[in-house]
Amino acid sequence: MRADPSHYELVAPQNLEAVLALMDREPGAWTPIAGGTDLMVLYAAGKLPACKLVSIWNLPELRQIEVLPEEIRMGAGCTYTDLRTNDIIAREFPLLASAAAWTGGIANQNRGTVGGNIVNASPAADSLPALLVYEASLTLVSARGERKLPYGQFHQAYKRHALQPGELIRTIRLPRRFSGYFSYARKVGARRAQAIAKVCIAALGKVEGGKIVDARIALGSVAPVPLRLGDTEEALLGKNPERELATLAAQTVARQIQPIDDIRSTVRYRTAVAANLVAEFVEALGSQAGRE
Ligand SMILES: Cc1cc2nc3c(=O)[nH]c(=O)nc-3n(C[C@H](O)[C@H](O)[C@H](O)COP(=O)(O)OP(=O)(O)OC[C@H]3O[C@@H](n4cnc5c(N)ncnc54)[C@H](O)[C@@H]3O)c2cc1C
């Protein structure tokens, strides 16, 4: 079914305050549109409910990357190109830079935003496992004020999230305390570019005196929401990152995930790949620690 343009209204206020005032006047009536790379796919397929769209694309208040001593504050309207070309993100948050670099193609990276990726809430979204392991927090804003929320509490169930009517994500805050960590990211898809992940992983690990002192592992596309593997992380603490530990860690994965069969993959394949990626992370952590 083709979309009928007359069912839609699009406005583009000049600043964030005006967007929030508009959304406040008619709670729930206005849908924000940033890069449009998810919403326009729905529109073209005739699946975007007739609605009022308010553009937040390129609002300066949502497009900054602010560097503070303790944290980076990234506007929700930053694009993947903004992220992958930012020196500090590349240096201190390489999992996010990698996810940005393998999201869609260049045109998509120039337009798609990290805020849109969060709110679209696809379990297969590439940037979300990285936000989980870096323990990002969100600043949500409405005409009534601001509130902070750990990103890990944002997704409540499949495609359900914590935003209230009239609220936007304004900023994603990343604590600057992972620079000494080993980073591991993989996206397993049908091909290298322009593919949605069958499984993706973002992981961080730190080894001191031959023992793992911190491990953070998150997977995409294996559950209704992006998932942190708390049991696996716990099983790794205080251990030597050796091959036997990698095997043990892999065995903890299946009971924490809830993969599904869909057009991209199967439960069996996703379960096997998720376990293999976790094992590969532990082995890579071991090789890296051995080089120090
Ligand atoms: C060809 C193509 C390839 C793609 N490849 C990938 C891929 O490899 N990996 C991947 O993860 N995704 C991929 N995507 C999906 C998409 O590009 C991303 O999810 C993107 O980050 C969406 O951002 P956007 O700004 O375009 O969102 P929009 O389409 O503008 O909005 C998406 C949703 O987020 C809401 N929203 C946007 N910004 C905010 C905000 N600040 N506060 C509150 N709500 C907000 C909107 O109301 C809407 O509900 C692809 C899409 C296309 C078309």
The ligand as a Tripos MOL2 file, in Angstrom:
@<TRIPOS>MOLECULE
LIG
   53    58     1     0     0
SMALL
NO_CHARGES

@<TRIPOS>ATOM
      1 C1         19.3890    1.4000    4.2170 C.3       1 LIG1
      2 C2         19.3460    1.3400    5.7030 C.ar      1 LIG1
      3 C3         20.3490    0.6290    6.3890 C.ar      1 LIG1
      4 C4         20.3440    0.5760    7.7900 C.ar      1 LIG1
      5 N1         21.3450   -0.1320    8.4040 N.ar      1 LIG1
      6 C5         21.3530   -0.1890    9.7590 C.ar      1 LIG1
      7 C6         22.3970   -0.9280   10.4200 C.ar      1 LIG1
      8 O1         23.2860   -1.4990    9.8030 O.2       1 LIG1
      9 N2         22.3740   -0.9440   11.7780 N.ar      1 LIG1
     10 C7         21.4010   -0.3060   12.5090 C.ar      1 LIG1
     11 O2         21.4440   -0.3530   13.7530 O.2       1 LIG1
     12 N3         20.4080    0.3970   11.8990 N.ar      1 LIG1
     13 C8         20.3690    0.4620   10.5550 C.ar      1 LIG1
     14 N4         19.3640    1.1500    9.9220 N.ar      1 LIG1
     15 C9         18.3090    1.7850   10.7240 C.3       1 LIG1
     16 C10        18.4650    3.3010   11.0010 C.3       1 LIG1
     17 O3         19.3460    3.9170   10.0890 O.3       1 LIG1
     18 C11        18.9570    3.5990   12.4290 C.3       1 LIG1
     19 O4         18.0910    3.0110   13.3760 O.3       1 LIG1
     20 C12        19.0760    5.0980   12.6900 C.3       1 LIG1
     21 O5         19.9170    5.2800   13.8030 O.3       1 LIG1
     22 C13        17.7430    5.8140   12.9390 C.3       1 LIG1
     23 O6         18.0130    7.1890   13.1970 O.3       1 LIG1
     24 P1         17.1560    8.3380   12.4960 P.3       1 LIG1
     25 O7         17.6450    9.6240   13.0320 O.co2     1 LIG1
     26 O8         17.1510    8.1760   11.0230 O.co2     1 LIG1
     27 O9         15.7040    7.9660   13.1020 O.3       1 LIG1
     28 P2         14.2540    8.4530   12.6130 P.3       1 LIG1
     29 O10        13.7910    7.5890   11.4990 O.co2     1 LIG1
     30 O11        14.2080    9.9130   12.4180 O.co2     1 LIG1
     31 O12        13.4310    8.0900   13.9470 O.3       1 LIG1
     32 C14        13.3870    6.7740   14.4460 C.3       1 LIG1
     33 C15        12.5400    6.7780   15.7420 C.3       1 LIG1
     34 O13        13.2390    7.4920   16.7540 O.3       1 LIG1
     35 C16        12.4550    8.6150   17.2310 C.3       1 LIG1
     36 N5         13.4410    9.6380   17.5560 N.ar      1 LIG1
     37 C17        14.5080   10.0400   16.8020 C.ar      1 LIG1
     38 N6         15.2870   10.8700   17.5040 N.ar      1 LIG1
     39 C18        14.7200   11.0130   18.7290 C.ar      1 LIG1
     40 C19        15.0620   11.7440   19.9130 C.ar      1 LIG1
     41 N7         16.1720   12.4860   20.0140 N.pl3     1 LIG1
     42 N8         14.2440   11.6470   20.9920 N.ar      1 LIG1
     43 C20        13.1140   10.8910   20.9330 C.ar      1 LIG1
     44 N9         12.7500   10.1830   19.8520 N.ar      1 LIG1
     45 C21        13.5470   10.2320   18.7590 C.ar      1 LIG1
     46 C22        11.4710    8.9060   16.1150 C.3       1 LIG1
     47 O14        10.3010    9.5140   16.6060 O.3       1 LIG1
     48 C23        11.2170    7.5050   15.5870 C.3       1 LIG1
     49 O15        10.2860    6.8450   16.4310 O.3       1 LIG1
     50 C24        19.3280    1.2300    8.5250 C.ar      1 LIG1
     51 C25        18.3220    1.9480    7.8390 C.ar      1 LIG1
     52 C26        18.3240    1.9940    6.4490 C.ar      1 LIG1
     53 C27        17.2430    2.7550    5.7440 C.3       1 LIG1
@<TRIPOS>BOND
     1     1     2 1
     2     2     3 ar
     3     2    52 ar
     4     3     4 ar
     5     4     5 ar
     6     4    50 ar
     7     5     6 ar
     8     6     7 ar
     9     6    13 1
    10     7     8 2
    11     7     9 ar
    12     9    10 ar
    13    10    11 2
    14    10    12 ar
    15    12    13 ar
    16    13    14 ar
    17    14    15 1
    18    14    50 ar
    19    15    16 1
    20    16    17 1
    21    16    18 1
    22    18    19 1
    23    18    20 1
    24    20    21 1
    25    20    22 1
    26    22    23 1
    27    23    24 1
    28    24    25 2
    29    24    26 1
    30    24    27 1
    31    27    28 1
    32    28    29 2
    33    28    30 1
    34    28    31 1
    35    31    32 1
    36    32    33 1
    37    33    34 1
    38    33    48 1
    39    34    35 1
    40    35    36 1
    41    35    46 1
    42    36    37 ar
    43    36    45 ar
    44    37    38 ar
    45    38    39 ar
    46    39    40 ar
    47    39    45 ar
    48    40    41 1
    49    40    42 ar
    50    42    43 ar
    51    43    44 ar
    52    44    45 ar
    53    46    47 1
    54    46    48 1
    55    48    49 1
    56    50    51 ar
    57    51    52 ar
    58    52    53 1
@<TRIPOS>SUBSTRUCTURE
     1 LIG1         1 GROUP 0 **** ****
